[in-house]
């Protein structure tokens, strides 16, 4: 597991499933500052986010899960995992 303050632009990151050895979302760091990093999400676990249940979930998932997210580097419960450094 990487430390949040070590992440930099171009790093491939993920959010892990809480119980399984899979990833819920994968993304890339597109900007950084001394206090936070911004991730552009590009994939997500369609089963976990119920996409196969209804077409409505598919549209909502694309809009909200494949967005940008700013994450504080120093949060105590860091949840981003480094998959591949830039």
N, C-alpha and C positions, 0 to 999 in steps of 0.2 A: 504494500500500500504506500502511495506517495503522500507526502505532506502537501497540503493545499498551497503553502507559500512557495513551493518549488515549481509550480505549474507556470508554463509560458506559452506565448502565441505559437500555434501550430501543433500543440500536443493533442493527441487523441485520448479522450476521456470517456468514462462510462459511469452510470449509476447501477450498482449491483442489486439484484433481487435480494430481499432480506433473508430468504430461507434456502434458495436454490443457488446453484453455481452458474447462473445466467445473468445477463445484463438487461435492465429495463429500458435504458436509453443509452445511445452512443452519440458523441458529438466532438467538436473540435474547438479549441480555445481560439477566439478571433481577436480578443483584445485583453489587455491587462493593465493594472495599475498597482500601486504599492498596497492597496487594501482589498482589491477584488479582481476576479477574472470574469470574462463574458464567454459563454459557451453557445455555439450554434448547434442545436441538436439536429441530426440527420436521419436517425433510425430509432425505432422503439419496438418493444415486444408486443406484437399485435394480440396475442392471446391474453396477456396480463391486462392490457387496456381494453379488452372486450370488443375488439374491432370486428370479430367474426359473428358477433351477436346481432348487429343491426348496422345498416348503412349510415345511420346518424352518428354512430361512434367513429366511423371512418373519417367523416368530415370534421368532427370535433377534435379528434386526435391530430389530424394534419394541421389544424389551426393552432391548437394549444400545446401539443407535445413537440412539434417540430419548429419551435420558436427560439428566441434568444433568452438566455437566463444569466443574470449576474449573480455571482456567488462570492461571499466574503471569504478571503483567504484565511482568516484567523478564527473562523467559527470552530467551536470545540467539537462538534459532531460532524466532521467533514465526511462527505458522502461521495465525492468524486474519486474515481480510481483511474490512475494513469494506465492506459493500454499501450501507447506507443509515444515516446518522446519525439519532439521535432528535431 
